[in-house]
Amino acid sequence: MGVDPGSRATGYGCIEGARKVPGRAYRLIECGVVRPRGTDLPARLVDIHAAALELIDRLEPTCVAIESAFHGKNARTAMVLGHARGVLVLAAALRDLPIHEYAPREVKKRVVGTGGASKAQVGFMVKHHLRLGETPRPADAADGCAIALCHLLGGAFR
């Protein structure tokens, strides 16, 4: 299961497939976005954590791949993202799942072929790899799928 953390929208994608098997087809089990209802950060974090546990219990992934924190210009945004990542990592750890972290550029490079790929390019390649009729929507869901694909396509174990 791949997870794109966010305090307002957390994308996820659960994909079935073997790691590093050339020509292997990957199958999308489910993707979507968790939109916490809380008005303040602590309430949103509780919603994200509860949703992550529910998804893990229902979808039964064998591991969780999550996007690592990026180093943006806005320190507050990075801190809030870190909190969201923390509750997602906690949910996976509570279910004894291996956790693999990938930098945004690494995900784009592995899925698209270039670390500077646009959101549209990532969505298109997710559609291609999963042999879907349409790109997963919204973009946060496609990003969750891309993170899962990054792991399946041979991302390093962390």
VENDA-V629820 format. One record per pair of residues at least 24 apart in sequence whose C-alpha atoms are under 10 Angstrom apart, sorted by the first residue. I is the first residue (numbers start at 1). J is the second residue. Records with the same first field share a line. If there is no record, write none. Layout:
I: J ; J
This chain:
1: 29 ; 30 ; 31 ; 55 ; 56 ; 59 ; 60 ; 61 ; 62 ; 63 ; 64 ; 65 ; 66 ; 99 ; 144 ; 145 ; 147 ; 148 ; 149 ; 151 ; 152
2: 31 ; 61 ; 63 ; 64 ; 65 ; 66 ; 67 ; 99 ; 100 ; 101 ; 141 ; 142 ; 143 ; 144 ; 145 ; 146 ; 147 ; 148 ; 149 ; 150 ; 151 ; 152
3: 31 ; 32 ; 33 ; 52 ; 64 ; 65 ; 66 ; 67 ; 68 ; 85 ; 88 ; 89 ; 101 ; 140 ; 141 ; 142 ; 143 ; 144 ; 145 ; 146 ; 147 ; 148
4: 33 ; 65 ; 66 ; 67 ; 68 ; 84 ; 85 ; 88 ; 104 ; 140 ; 141 ; 142 ; 143 ; 144 ; 145 ; 146 ; 147 ; 148
5: 33 ; 34 ; 48 ; 66 ; 67 ; 68 ; 69 ; 81 ; 82 ; 83 ; 84 ; 85 ; 86 ; 87 ; 88 ; 89 ; 140 ; 143 ; 144
6: 33 ; 34 ; 35 ; 36 ; 44 ; 45 ; 48 ; 77 ; 80 ; 81 ; 82 ; 83 ; 84 ; 85 ; 88 ; 140
7: 34 ; 35 ; 36 ; 38 ; 40 ; 41 ; 42 ; 44 ; 45 ; 47 ; 48 ; 77 ; 80 ; 81 ; 82 ; 83 ; 84 ; 85
8: 33 ; 34 ; 35 ; 36 ; 37 ; 38 ; 39 ; 41 ; 44 ; 45 ; 48 ; 81 ; 84
9: 33 ; 34 ; 35 ; 36 ; 44 ; 48 ; 84 ; 138 ; 140 ; 141
10: 34 ; 35 ; 36 ; 48 ; 51 ; 52 ; 84 ; 85 ; 88 ; 140 ; 141 ; 143 ; 144
11: 35 ; 137 ; 138 ; 139 ; 140 ; 141 ; 142 ; 143 ; 144 ; 145 ; 147
12: 52 ; 55 ; 64 ; 65 ; 66 ; 140 ; 141 ; 142 ; 143 ; 144 ; 145 ; 146 ; 147 ; 148
13: 64 ; 65 ; 136 ; 140 ; 141 ; 142 ; 143 ; 144 ; 145 ; 146 ; 147 ; 148 ; 149
14: 55 ; 56 ; 59 ; 60 ; 61 ; 63 ; 64 ; 65 ; 144 ; 145 ; 147 ; 148 ; 149
15: 59 ; 61 ; 130 ; 144 ; 145 ; 146 ; 148 ; 149 ; 152
16: 61 ; 62 ; 130 ; 148 ; 149 ; 152
17: 148 ; 149 ; 152 ; 153
18: 151 ; 152 ; 153 ; 154
19: 149 ; 150 ; 151 ; 152 ; 153 ; 154 ; 155
20: 151 ; 152 ; 153 ; 154 ; 155
21: 152 ; 153 ; 154
22: 153
24: 129 ; 153
25: 129 ; 130 ; 131
26: 129 ; 130 ; 131 ; 149 ; 152 ; 153
27: 129 ; 130 ; 131 ; 132
28: 126 ; 127 ; 129 ; 130 ; 131 ; 132 ; 145
29: 59
30: 55 ; 59 ; 136 ; 141 ; 145
31: 136 ; 137 ; 138 ; 140 ; 141 ; 142 ; 143 ; 144 ; 145
32: 136 ; 137 ; 138 ; 139 ; 140 ; 141 ; 142 ; 143 ; 144 ; 145
33: 137 ; 138 ; 139 ; 140 ; 141 ; 142 ; 144
34: 140 ; 141
41: 80 ; 83 ; 84
42: 83 ; 84
44: 84
45: 80 ; 83 ; 84 ; 85 ; 86 ; 87 ; 88
46: 84 ; 87
47: 87
48: 84 ; 85 ; 87 ; 88 ; 91
49: 84 ; 85 ; 86 ; 87 ; 88 ; 89 ; 90 ; 91 ; 92
50: 87 ; 88 ; 91
51: 88 ; 91
52: 87 ; 88 ; 89 ; 90 ; 91 ; 92
53: 87 ; 88 ; 90 ; 91 ; 92 ; 94 ; 95
54: 91
55: 91
56: 91 ; 92 ; 95 ; 97
57: 95
60: 95 ; 97
61: 92 ; 97 ; 98
62: 96 ; 97 ; 98 ; 99
63: 92 ; 93 ; 95 ; 96 ; 97 ; 98 ; 99 ; 100 ; 148 ; 151
64: 88 ; 89 ; 91 ; 92 ; 93 ; 97 ; 98 ; 99 ; 100 ; 101 ; 147 ; 148 ; 151
65: 89 ; 92 ; 98 ; 99 ; 100 ; 101 ; 102 ; 144 ; 145 ; 146 ; 147 ; 148 ; 149 ; 150 ; 151 ; 152 ; 155 ; 157 ; 158
66: 99 ; 100 ; 101 ; 102 ; 103 ; 104 ; 144 ; 147 ; 148 ; 151
67: 100 ; 101 ; 102 ; 103 ; 104 ; 105 ; 106 ; 107 ; 143 ; 144 ; 146 ; 147 ; 148
68: 100 ; 101 ; 102 ; 103 ; 104 ; 106
69: 101 ; 102 ; 103 ; 104
70: 103 ; 104 ; 105
98: 157 ; 158
99: 157 ; 158
100: 147 ; 148 ; 151 ; 155 ; 156 ; 157 ; 158
101: 147 ; 151 ; 155 ; 156 ; 157 ; 158
102: 147 ; 148 ; 150 ; 151 ; 155 ; 156 ; 157 ; 158
103: 147
104: 143 ; 146 ; 147
106: 147 ; 150 ; 155
107: 143 ; 146 ; 147 ; 148 ; 149 ; 150 ; 151 ; 153 ; 155
108: 143 ; 146 ; 147 ; 150
109: 150
110: 146 ; 147 ; 149 ; 150 ; 151 ; 152 ; 153 ; 154 ; 155
111: 145 ; 146 ; 147 ; 148 ; 149 ; 150 ; 151 ; 152 ; 153
112: 146 ; 150
119: 143
122: 146
129: 153
